[in-house]
Amino acid sequence: MDEIINYIKTWLLYGNADEAQHIGYTDDEREWPKYKAVIVPNGHLGKDIVLPDLDAPFAEQWSPDVAPEQVTYVIRTDLIYNTFFFISRAEEVINDKRDEHGRFLAAYSILGKRNRLMMPMLDEYARLMMKTVGLPLPPSGFAHIYLTHDIDTIAHYRHLRGALGGIWRGEWRQVLRSWRDIHNDPAYTFPWLIEQDNRLPLAEKIYFVKHSFGKGYDYPQYNHKGYDARQLRRFLEWNKVTIGWHSSYYGVGSIEQRSKRRDELSIHRSHYLNCTIENMRKLVALGVTDDFTMGFPDKAGFRLQTTRAVLWIDPERMQLTELVLHPLTVMDCTLSNNNYMHLDQEEAFYLCQQLIDKTRMHNGDLCLLWHNSILRPDTYHRQLYASLLDYILTQR
């Protein structure tokens, strides 16, 4: 338990372990004068899981108590428990509601219901704690920028299922053009994506590749030993992108089912953003170091209530793991899909601006997810993605 508490205190202070020692976590008033600030526990950490009280005004719960010969700030909101609650995803333990894909949606969450997804509350906690112990606030800017792309399909028409479907829909001209040259396929947008991403030379480019056998919601699958996949890999490696593992819709599975390339197993994102607590434990057991799944599919915003990477804490076993969770700032189809936010281009750009600004304010990690297959002429996503990169360039 002490390991978790110390980690949270240090994380709230942007990694300053020395100053974290000056923050107490106790309801024993005799101990308070030892610290610059004291957080009063609510008694739930490690015992039970309850929803944080998001309705009570925070300012009313942050009250200074004067101790002999020194001032100790006493915080009566349990910032330690609240931080644990959101970065561990503990709400998913006590709320068993899921959609048809087994996902915990923003619509079911206390954050979605109370419209709190646009404000990274834990980063606001961090700013208050930094000021209290006398640390300078981190400078505005992006600690990291991740431009990520899930390769759900390499091409629409260059496999039997896609070609037959295209012919059945009367798209036989597009099928023929694709078979003549993959660059004519509407899903093969990788050259354009690389060109755009290279405009941010300091950003890390991550392409998540499937390693599961195609079935059901994993379709269409691509043959990693086939010509198209091998050529794409050479193209991506030439452009110095990072290759990550895009696990199956049906779960993480076993290591024998995936590529023997160990480097591609260290960085992960779940298909459909489907991530259960059990799958998280499997990722830890398999030695995955970084997960980029942490966003709600149905609504953009700060699912973990922070713009910064955190170590995952198993909320049932109360174990601090080595798995780093990277908050997903926004996903393309979350903005446009009819069953999600269903925003037009102007609305989507404005929303993304707000998320980018919040991330920059807190010196956080900006993580965008755009699928190569969504950049078709019948969507606004090609223009939107380029416009967002333009905006990011003006904010650096």
N, C-alpha and C positions, 0 to 999 in steps of 0.2 A: 504493500500500500504506500509506504514512504517513497518508493521509487516512482510511482505514478504521480504523487503529490509534488515531488521535487521536479519531475519532468514538466508538469503543467506550469509551475511557478517560473521555471527557467524559460519555457516557451513563451509565456506571457511577456517576459522581459527581453524578447528577441534573442534568446540564447545566453543572456548574462547570468551565469551560474553564481558568481560571487554576490551580486546584489539580491539574487533570489533567496539567499540565506537571511536577508533582513526582512523577509515577509513571513509572518507567522500564520499558522492555520489552526486556531484553537479558540475554544469558548471559555478558557480559564483566564479570567481577568488578571490574575496574579502574573501571568506570563506576558501580558501585553507590553509592558514597558521595555522588554528586550528587543522589540522590533520597531522598524520604521512604519510598518503597516501590518495590520492583522486582518485576516479574512475569517469571519465567524462561520464555522461549518453548520450546515442544516441537519447533519446526522444521517444523511442518505448515502454518502459515498462508500461503496463497498458493502452496503447492507441491502438496499432496495433501489429500484429505479422509479423516479417520479418525474413528471414534467416540470421544468423550471417555471417559475412565476414570471411571465413576460409582461404582465399587465401593470405590476407595481412600478411606479416611477423610480428609476435607478438613483436619481439624485437624492431622494429622500432616504435611501438605504446606505448612503455613503456619508457617514457622520464622524467627525473627529472627536476622540476622547483625549483629554489632557491628562497625562501621567506626571508624577513628580519629576521635575527637572528635564522633562523632554515631552515632545508631542508624538503620540502614536495615532495614526489614522486607522480607525476601525471600520471595516467594510462589512456591513450586515447582509449584503447579498453574497451568497456562496459562489464566488467566481470560480473556485476550483471545481465544484460539482457541475456547474453549468458548462464549463469548458469540457470536462470529461463527457458530459451528456452528448454534446454535439460532435466532438471529434471521434468518439467511439461508436457513434450511430446507435446509442442505447435505446432510442425511441423505437427502433425496429424490433427490439426484444419485447416490449410491452404492447406494441400495436401490431397485430397480425394481419391487418388489411393489406391485400395485394391486388394488382391488376391481373388481367388474363395471362400476362407473361411472367407472373410471379414477382413483380417489381414493387417496391415501396415508392409511391409517387409523392410529389409535393402536395397534391390534393389531399393526401391522408395525414400529412405532417402538421405539427403545431406551427411550423414556419409558414407553410402555404396557407393554412386556414387563417392565420393572423397577419398575413401579408408582410412577413419579416424577411423575405429572401433577398431583398435588394440592399440590406444593411449588414455588413459583416460584424456582428455584435461582439465576437471574441476579439477582434482587432481593436474595437473601441475599448473593451476591457484592458487590453494591452497598453493603449495610450494612457489610460488613467493610472495604471500601475507604474508605468515609466515615469510619469510626472510625480507620483507620490514618493518614489524612492530617489528622485533627483536625477534620473537619467535623461539625456537628450532624446527627443523623438527621432525615429529613423527618418532620413531624408525622403522626400517624395520621389517616386520613380519605380521602375519595375525591377525587382530582384532577379527575376527570370522571365523570359517569354518563351512559351512552348507553342509552336505551330504544329498541330497534330492532325493526322488524316487517317481515318479507318478505311482500309481497302476491303470493302465488302465484296466487290467484284472488280476484276481488271477491265473487262469489256462486257458490254451488253449482249453482243451478237456472236462472239467468237467461241461459243460452246454450243452443244447441240440443243439444250433446252432453250437458250436465249434465241438461237437462230430460228428454231421452229416456232417459237412464240412470236417473233417478229414477222415471219412469213404469214402466220395465221392472222395477224392484225393488219396485214397489207403493207408491211414495212420492208418488202423484199429488196427495194433499192438500197435502203440503209444497210441491210444485211450484206448485200454484195459489196458495198463500199467498205464495210468493216473488214470483210474477209480479204479484200485486196490489200488493205493497209490498216493496221490497228489504230493508227492516228486518226482515222476517219470515224472511229467508234465514239459515240457520245460520252461514254464512261471513261475513256482513256484521256484524261485531262492532266496527267502528271507533268508534261512539259510546261504547261501554263502554271500549275501549282508551284513547281520548282522556281520558275521565273519570278512569280509573286513573292514567294517566301524568301528568296535571295535578296529582296529589297530590305530585309531586316537581318543583316549579317550576324548580329549578336544573338539572334533567336536560335533556339534548338529546334530542329525539324525532326519530327517523329512520325513514321509511317507504321501503322499497326497492321500486321499480316495475319490472316487466318491460318491455323494449323489443325483444324478439326476436319473430320470427314463430313462432307456436305449431306445434310438431311433437313427436312422441315424448314425451320426459320434460318438455318445456316446456308441454304441455297441463295445464290449460286456459289459453288465452290470452284476453286481453280487448282489446277495441277501444278505443284511446285517444281516438278521436273520437266514441265512442258516448255515449249519455246517462248511463249509470251511471258510466262512468269520469270524465266531465266533472264530474258532481255530486260524486263522491268527491274529486276534485282540489280543487274549491272548498271542500269541507268541511275538508280537511287544511290548505289554505292559510289558511283562516279561523282555524284553531287553531294556526297558526304552527309547523308541523312542517317538518323538512327532508326534501326528496325526494331519494332516492338511486337509483342505477342497479343493477338486479338483472340481471346478464348471463345469457345463455343457458346451459343445461345443456351445450350443444355447444361452448362456448368464447366468448371475447371477440368474435371476428369483426372486422369493419371498421367504421369510424366511420360509413360511409354507411348501415349497417343500423339505426342507432339514432336516437333523438330528436335534433332539432336544438337542443334546450335544453341549452346548454353547461354550465349550472350543475348539471344532473342527471348529467353525465358525470364530475364531479370526485369524487364519493363512490360507492363501489362495493362490492357483495358478489356473489359467484358463487352461482348456483343449485346446490343440493345441496352447498354448501360445496366445490365442485370447483375447485381452483386449482392449475394446473400451473406450473412454472417458465416455460414458454413464454408462458402467459397473463399472468404477472406482467410479462414483458418488454413485451407488447403494452399493458398498462395504463400502463407507464412511457412508451412511445412515444406513447400517446394523450393524455398529460398528466393522467391520473387522479392526484389528490393523496392520497386516503385510501381504504384498503381495510379492510373489516370482516369478512373471510372467515376470519380466523386462529383457527379452532378445529377440533378433530377432530370429525367427525360421529358417530363411534361411542362416544366417551367424553368426558365433560366434564373440564375441567382446563386447565392452562396449556401450550398447544401450543408457544408461543415461549419458555416457561420464564420469563416475566415478566408482570407485571400492567400494564406501562407500554408506551406506543406507542414504536415504533422505526422508523428508516429501513431500508428493505429493501436488503440487499447482495446483488447477483447472485453466487451462490457459484461459478459457473464462470468468469465474466468478471472477477471480483474488482472490481466497480464499486459504489460507494456511490451509490444512486439517491435521488430526491426523493420516492419513494412511501412514505407513512407507513402502517405496518401497525398496526392496532388489535386487540389480543388480544380474542377472543370468550370471555367468561367462561363462558357456558352457553347452550345452545339447548334449547328445549322438547322436541322429539322425541328428542333424544339421551337424555333421562332416561327416557322412557316406551316408546319403540318396542321391540317384541319382539326385533328384530335388533340393537339397540344395548344400552343398560344395563338396560332393562326393570325400572325401579324403581317401587314403589308411591309414593303421595303423601308419606307420612311419610319414606321413605328419600330421595326426591327433595329434599324441603325441607331435610333434614339436610345432604345433600351441598352444596346451594346455599349454605347458611349457612356452611359451611367455606370455600367459594370467595369469598364476600363478605367474610368476616373476613380472609382472607389479602390480598385486594385492599386493604381498608381499612388493614391494618397497614403496607403498603408504599406508602401514598399513591398507589395505582394508579388505573387507569381501569376502572370497572365497566361491562361491556357485556352486556346481556341481549338474547336473540333469542326473541321469541314470535310465531308466525304467527297472523294473524287467523283463519285457517280451522281452527285446532286448539282454539279455545275453545268447543267444543261441549259439550252437557250430558252426553255419554257419555264425556268425559275429565275428569281432575282439574285440567286446566291453568288454567281460569278461577280456581278457588279458590287454586291454588298461586301464580299470578302475583300475585294480590292479597295473599297472605300474605307473599311476598317483598318487595313494596313496603312493607308494614307493617314488616317487619324492617329494611329499609334506612333507613326514617325514624327508627328508634330508634338507628341507628348513626351518623348524621350529626353 
